[in-house]
Amino acid sequence: MDSETDQNQDVSETSEDKKSFDPNSFLGTLVVAVVLCLVCSFVVSTAAVGLRPMQQKNQKNKQQRNVLIAAGIWEEDKHTDAKIPELFENIETIAVNLPGRGKDLPEAGAVNGDVDLKSYNQLKASKDPEQSIIIGEADVAGIKRREAVSLVYLIKDKSGELETIVLPIYGKGLWSTLYGYLALEADARTVKGITFYKHGETPGLGGEVDNPKWKAKWPGKVVVDESGKPIIEVTKPGAASEDYQVDGLSGATITSAGVEKTIDYWLGNDAFGPFLDKYRDAETASAE
């Protein structure tokens, strides 16, 4: 009898154990949700870490491709990303000190040898108070703050002679900040090419800043005078008649003006002006 009672008790306890976790109860639902979140978080974080090297490589390829596009080296129907390392062989990347604020600052326009070129993120630097400055009255491009050190790309021929200087530029359009690259000839005055790779302008209007037909109007244009003062003018469509004028975008007056002001700022004394002056001075001395 006692044995039968013990057996019934064991069965009863086993049944209670089985019923101890009910996924349909409030507690059970909460446990399932927490476990599911933990599993999903683990999967997502693992994928993010695993994909990071590929993402960094893709970002680097995109950045280098845009430099090549501005310089007129990249051919869309011919080149692939696998070709980028070879095309970049004759391109030297340097870090340049932009004009600062206050006393005892690094020489404006000088090469900064302390910057790690492989890890330096110029976009992040432009938003970091420790690595950037507030522009103030000189801010014709409408960007408010910019990095203290900028990357510059020098393209040389096989003999090592400078052919092209590629500068990163950005400024306000109508709806967004336009990010691009401006390539100059070795004289640091004449446009070799231009490209805008990121913006939020109106498709078909201001969005035409990245239209190859409009970008083809820029090569050969003179953007600064002999003293180094920016003189580029983005005119009304069809009105450009001088070598320092470019036809503006139809129906996109504000975006066109934004491009002009962006170039004015970045080629001026508050940005790349002191750096470019060194090349213009060297060219003048060589000519004499």
Backbone torsions as a table, in degrees:
resi	resn	phi	psi	omega
1	MET	NA	-45.7	177.7
2	ASP	-62.5	-37.3	179.0
3	SER	-62.6	-40.7	-179.5
4	GLU	-67.3	-37.3	179.1
5	THR	-65.6	-43.9	178.8
6	ASP	-61.5	-40.1	179.7
7	GLN	-62.3	-44.6	-179.8
8	ASN	-64.1	-36.0	179.2
9	GLN	-66.5	-41.2	178.3
10	ASP	-62.0	-44.0	179.7
11	VAL	-62.5	-41.6	-179.8
12	SER	-63.2	-42.9	180.0
13	GLU	-66.1	-39.1	178.4
14	THR	-63.1	-41.0	179.5
15	SER	-64.4	-39.4	179.2
16	GLU	-66.8	-38.0	177.9
17	ASP	-61.6	-42.2	-179.2
18	LYS	-64.0	-30.8	-177.4
19	LYS	-90.1	0.4	-176.0
20	SER	-66.8	-27.4	177.0
21	PHE	-118.1	112.2	179.9
22	ASP	-115.7	105.7	-177.8
23	PRO	-62.5	-16.4	-179.2
24	ASN	-90.5	-5.8	177.4
25	SER	-82.4	170.1	178.8
26	PHE	-60.2	-46.4	-180.0
27	LEU	-64.1	-42.9	180.0
28	GLY	-62.6	-41.8	178.8
29	THR	-63.4	-40.6	179.6
30	LEU	-64.1	-42.6	179.3
31	VAL	-63.5	-45.6	179.2
32	VAL	-60.7	-43.0	-179.4
33	ALA	-63.5	-43.1	-179.7
34	VAL	-64.4	-45.8	179.7
35	VAL	-61.7	-43.4	179.7
36	LEU	-62.2	-41.1	178.7
37	CYS	-64.1	-42.0	-179.9
38	LEU	-64.2	-42.9	179.3
39	VAL	-64.1	-45.6	-179.8
40	CYS	-63.9	-41.0	179.0
41	SER	-62.3	-41.1	179.3
42	PHE	-63.9	-43.8	-179.6
43	VAL	-64.1	-45.0	-178.1
44	VAL	-65.7	-45.7	-179.1
45	SER	-65.3	-38.5	177.5
46	THR	-63.6	-43.1	179.1
47	ALA	-64.9	-40.0	-179.3
48	ALA	-63.8	-44.2	179.2
49	VAL	-65.5	-41.6	-178.8
50	GLY	-68.0	-32.7	-177.6
51	LEU	-89.1	-9.7	-175.6
52	ARG	-56.3	-46.3	178.9
53	PRO	-58.9	-38.4	179.2
54	MET	-68.6	-39.2	178.8
55	GLN	-64.8	-41.7	178.7
56	GLN	-64.7	-39.2	178.6
57	LYS	-65.5	-44.0	179.5
58	ASN	-63.5	-38.8	178.6
59	GLN	-65.2	-42.2	178.8
60	LYS	-64.3	-42.9	178.7
61	ASN	-61.0	-41.9	-179.2
62	LYS	-63.5	-44.6	-179.8
63	GLN	-63.5	-45.7	-179.7
64	GLN	-68.2	-35.2	177.4
65	ARG	-63.1	-39.9	178.7
66	ASN	-66.5	-35.5	174.8
67	VAL	-63.1	-43.7	179.9
68	LEU	-65.4	-36.8	178.7
69	ILE	-64.1	-47.6	-179.9
70	ALA	-60.4	-36.8	-178.0
71	ALA	-79.9	-4.8	179.3
72	GLY	77.3	20.2	-178.4
73	ILE	-94.8	-33.8	-175.5
74	TRP	-78.1	130.3	176.6
75	GLU	-115.1	111.5	-172.5
76	GLU	-57.8	-38.5	-176.6
77	ASP	-87.0	1.4	-176.1
78	LYS	-122.9	-40.1	-173.9
79	HIS	-96.3	150.8	173.3
80	THR	-125.4	171.1	-179.0
81	ASP	-59.5	-27.9	179.5
82	ALA	-63.9	-19.7	-178.0
83	LYS	-88.0	-13.4	-173.4
84	ILE	-57.9	-48.4	-179.6
85	PRO	-56.8	-39.1	179.2
86	GLU	-68.0	-42.1	-179.5
87	LEU	-68.4	-23.7	-177.9
88	PHE	-90.6	0.4	-176.4
89	GLU	-58.9	-38.1	-177.3
90	ASN	-96.8	18.6	179.8
91	ILE	-110.3	122.9	179.0
92	GLU	-100.6	126.4	177.0
93	THR	-97.3	127.7	178.3
94	ILE	-129.2	157.7	174.2
95	ALA	-104.4	131.3	-175.4
96	VAL	-119.6	133.2	174.7
97	ASN	-72.9	123.0	173.5
98	LEU	-89.6	157.6	-179.6
99	PRO	-54.1	134.5	-179.9
100	GLY	-102.4	-160.4	178.7
101	ARG	-129.8	136.3	177.5
102	GLY	95.7	-169.6	-175.9
103	LYS	-98.8	167.3	175.0
104	ASP	54.5	42.2	178.1
105	LEU	-102.4	160.2	177.7
106	PRO	-59.1	153.3	-179.7
107	GLU	-62.4	125.6	179.0
108	ALA	-65.5	131.4	179.0
109	GLY	90.4	-6.7	-179.8
110	ALA	-83.4	154.5	177.4
111	VAL	-74.3	133.5	179.1
112	ASN	-98.9	107.6	-177.5
113	GLY	-84.6	-2.6	-178.1
114	ASP	-89.0	-13.3	-177.4
115	VAL	-79.6	132.5	175.0
116	ASP	-79.8	105.3	-174.0
117	LEU	-64.4	-25.9	-177.5
118	LYS	-77.1	-31.0	-174.9
119	SER	-108.5	-12.4	-175.8
120	TYR	-65.9	125.4	178.7
121	ASN	-110.1	103.5	-174.6
122	GLN	-65.3	-37.5	-179.6
123	LEU	-64.9	-44.3	177.9
124	LYS	-64.7	-39.1	-179.8
125	ALA	-62.0	-35.3	-178.1
126	SER	-67.7	-17.9	-178.7
127	LYS	-107.6	-5.4	-178.5
128	ASP	-92.9	117.4	-179.1
129	PRO	-56.2	-26.7	-179.7
130	GLU	-76.6	-21.8	-175.6
131	GLN	-118.7	12.9	-175.8
132	SER	-142.9	173.0	177.2
133	ILE	-132.8	154.7	172.2
134	ILE	-81.4	129.5	-172.6
135	ILE	-75.1	-45.9	179.1
136	GLY	80.3	-138.4	-172.6
137	GLU	-64.3	-24.1	-178.7
138	ALA	-77.0	-2.4	-171.4
139	ASP	-78.3	65.7	177.3
140	VAL	-70.7	-21.0	-179.0
141	ALA	-83.1	-9.9	176.0
142	GLY	73.0	29.9	-176.7
143	ILE	-103.5	-9.1	173.7
144	LYS	69.4	-46.9	-176.5
145	ARG	-138.0	145.6	176.7
146	ARG	-143.4	161.6	-179.3
147	GLU	-66.1	154.7	178.3
148	ALA	-84.0	-24.0	179.7
149	VAL	-129.1	132.2	-179.5
150	SER	-120.7	148.4	174.0
151	LEU	-83.2	142.9	178.1
152	VAL	-134.1	146.7	-176.2
153	TYR	-118.3	123.0	-179.3
154	LEU	-108.5	118.8	-178.4
155	ILE	-102.1	124.9	-175.5
156	LYS	-118.7	156.3	177.2
157	ASP	-82.5	-177.6	-175.8
158	LYS	-64.1	-23.4	179.0
159	SER	-88.6	-2.3	178.7
160	GLY	93.4	3.1	179.7
161	GLU	-79.9	138.9	-179.8
162	LEU	-66.1	131.7	177.5
163	GLU	-112.7	-41.7	-172.1
164	THR	-144.6	142.9	173.6
165	ILE	-115.5	122.0	-179.1
166	VAL	-110.1	124.6	-176.5
167	LEU	-116.1	134.1	172.7
168	PRO	-75.7	135.8	-179.9
169	ILE	-135.5	152.1	173.1
170	TYR	-159.3	149.1	-178.4
171	GLY	-170.4	168.7	-175.8
172	LYS	-77.4	135.3	170.9
173	GLY	-101.7	-136.6	177.2
174	LEU	-82.9	-52.0	-174.9
175	TRP	-109.4	-13.5	-169.2
176	SER	-150.9	175.3	170.9
177	THR	-89.1	129.7	178.8
178	LEU	-92.1	123.2	178.3
179	TYR	-109.7	130.0	-178.3
180	GLY	-160.1	-169.6	176.7
181	TYR	-133.3	139.2	175.6
182	LEU	-116.3	124.8	179.2
183	ALA	-104.9	130.8	179.1
184	LEU	-115.0	151.2	173.2
185	GLU	-67.0	171.6	-178.9
186	ALA	-60.7	-18.9	178.5
187	ASP	-76.0	-6.7	179.1
188	ALA	61.2	23.0	180.0
189	ARG	-130.5	-28.9	-171.6
190	THR	-106.0	135.6	-178.3
191	VAL	-73.0	132.0	172.8
192	LYS	-96.2	-34.0	178.9
193	GLY	179.0	168.5	-179.9
194	ILE	-149.3	148.1	174.5
195	THR	-150.8	145.4	173.0
196	PHE	-118.9	119.6	-172.4
197	TYR	-105.1	-11.2	-179.3
198	LYS	-148.4	127.2	177.9
199	HIS	-169.9	171.4	177.4
200	GLY	-130.2	36.1	-179.1
201	GLU	-76.4	164.9	-175.9
202	THR	-65.9	122.7	178.3
203	PRO	-56.2	136.0	178.8
204	GLY	85.1	-13.3	178.4
205	LEU	-121.7	-101.0	177.2
206	GLY	-63.3	-25.1	178.7
207	GLY	-64.2	-10.5	179.9
208	GLU	-75.8	2.7	176.7
209	VAL	-61.2	-24.4	178.0
210	ASP	-103.3	16.6	176.1
211	ASN	-77.6	124.3	-178.9
212	PRO	-53.7	-32.9	-178.8
213	LYS	-66.7	-38.3	178.8
214	TRP	-74.8	-39.4	179.5
215	LYS	-65.3	-25.2	179.8
216	ALA	-71.1	-12.7	178.8
217	LYS	-78.8	-12.2	-171.4
218	TRP	-86.6	-40.7	-177.1
219	PRO	-53.0	133.1	179.8
220	GLY	94.3	-12.0	180.0
221	LYS	-75.2	142.5	179.2
222	VAL	-94.3	120.0	-173.5
223	VAL	-100.6	-17.2	175.8
224	VAL	-136.4	153.7	178.6
225	ASP	-83.5	-174.7	-175.5
226	GLU	-65.8	-21.9	178.4
227	SER	-87.5	-6.2	-180.0
228	GLY	95.6	5.7	179.6
229	LYS	-81.6	129.6	178.2
230	PRO	-60.7	132.4	-177.4
231	ILE	-132.2	3.9	-175.7
232	ILE	-61.4	140.1	176.3
233	GLU	-127.9	126.1	172.8
234	VAL	-99.1	105.6	-170.6
235	THR	-88.9	-175.7	170.3
236	LYS	-65.8	151.0	179.7
237	PRO	-53.3	126.2	177.9
238	GLY	85.8	-1.3	-176.1
239	ALA	-96.2	-9.5	-178.0
240	ALA	-68.2	126.4	-179.3
241	SER	-134.8	-12.3	-179.1
242	GLU	-107.4	163.9	-177.7
243	ASP	-74.5	-4.6	176.1
244	TYR	-108.4	13.5	-179.2
245	GLN	-119.0	143.6	177.8
246	VAL	-130.0	136.2	176.4
247	ASP	-60.3	132.1	177.7
248	GLY	-75.8	176.2	179.7
249	LEU	-84.2	133.4	-179.3
250	SER	-64.1	126.9	178.1
251	GLY	74.1	13.1	-177.2
252	ALA	-136.2	59.4	-176.4
253	THR	-60.9	-44.2	-176.6
254	ILE	-69.1	-40.2	177.4
255	THR	-63.9	-43.5	179.1
256	SER	-60.4	-43.9	178.1
257	ALA	-64.4	-35.3	178.5
258	GLY	-63.3	-38.4	177.6
259	VAL	-64.3	-45.3	179.2
260	GLU	-60.1	-46.9	-178.7
261	LYS	-66.8	-34.6	178.2
262	THR	-62.1	-46.5	179.6
263	ILE	-67.3	-40.6	177.6
264	ASP	-56.2	-44.6	-177.8
265	TYR	-67.3	-51.5	-172.4
266	TRP	-70.3	-23.0	177.0
267	LEU	-94.0	-3.2	-177.0
268	GLY	-85.3	-177.5	-175.1
269	ASN	-67.3	-19.3	-178.7
270	ASP	-88.9	-2.3	-178.8
271	ALA	-133.9	-108.3	-174.7
272	PHE	-84.0	-3.6	-178.1
273	GLY	-49.9	-54.8	-179.7
274	PRO	-59.9	-34.8	178.3
275	PHE	-68.2	-46.1	-177.9
276	LEU	-69.9	-28.9	177.9
277	ASP	-58.1	-34.6	-179.3
278	LYS	-62.5	-38.7	179.3
279	TYR	-74.0	-37.6	179.1
280	ARG	-68.8	-38.5	178.4
281	ASP	-66.0	-38.6	179.6
282	ALA	-66.5	-38.4	179.7
283	GLU	-67.1	-40.2	179.1
284	THR	-64.1	-43.2	179.4
285	ALA	-65.1	-37.2	179.4
286	SER	-66.9	-39.0	-179.4
287	ALA	-67.3	-32.3	179.8
288	GLU	-77.0	NA	NA
